[in-house]
Amino acid sequence: MRIDLHTHSNVSDGTEDPDVLIASAAAAGLDAVALTDHDSTAGWDRAGAAATEHGITFVPGMEVSCRTDTGISVHVLSYLHDPAHVGLLDEIARSREARLTRAQRMVELMSADFPISWDLVQEHVTEGATVGRPHIADALIALGVVSTRSEAFERVLTARSPYWVSHYAPHPADAVALIRDAGGVPVFAHPSAFNRGAVVGGAVINEMIDAGLLGLEVEHRDNPEAARVELRRIARDNGLLVTGSSDYHGSGKPNLLGENVTSSETLEMIIGLATGTAVR
């Protein structure tokens, strides 16, 4: 089986509708795919229905945006949690509101140097989507300031830019605990993505493990090969699952569906560990 457990639709920062993403996954020869939009499960029903239509397995998921006490961004993938769990819902609602306020402030700062406005950014946000920097990037592309999202992040939206604004997000260990409480399976997304900025060390990973972390996303294009060796060691020493994924965003990133995959045995273990919801 070919299984990709990390994809994004336009419910967050991907470019395809959830049903279109599933069709793309089927066309790419995938047997199972997870939809893991940022801080949202709004695409699950459309994706699940499309998966049934295309004859592939759909794994409901979400990517929870987190931040350490020192300001390092961490993402935790949640598989098969209860989407109605009050504690997790409250936390992601707080994060979504903080991201919205942060995006508005960043646009305000940028407007001094670029002809950008909040109205223009909103034109690039699907109704109900979690607003984030990728939507600002799309507005900058429309203005001709940059050519791609990647260029926007490197030139304008980086944490080193004068337009950077921080925002609230839960500590990764707290997010892991909430996911477990919601019956989900938490997996640390792209733990060694040095090209995105600072990454956490062993102390934070140990905190996450103590809180109930169950896996590491090792096979990911942003994890250098040397780091993958260390991640496999950490997984082996702590009894963690190892996953592989594309982190597909449609045309928003160069990542290709199925460029990294997860074994069928690991998916079966994820299913067996989850109590919040089921695959479709």
Secondary structure, 3 states (H helix, E strand, C coil): CCEECCECCCCCCCCCCHHHHHHHHHHCCCCEEEECCECCCCCHHHHHHHHHHHCCEEEEEEEEEEECCCCCEEEEEEECCCCCCHHHHHHHHHHHHHHHHHHHHHHHHHCCCCCCCHHHHHCCCCCCCCCCHHHHHHHHHHHCCCCCHHHHHHHCCCCCCCCCCCCCCCCHHHHHHHHHHCCCEEEECCCCCHHHCCCCCHHHHHHHHHHCCCEEEEECCCCCHHHHHHHHHHHHHHCCEEEECCCECHHHCCCCCCCCCECHHHHHHHHHHCCCCCCC
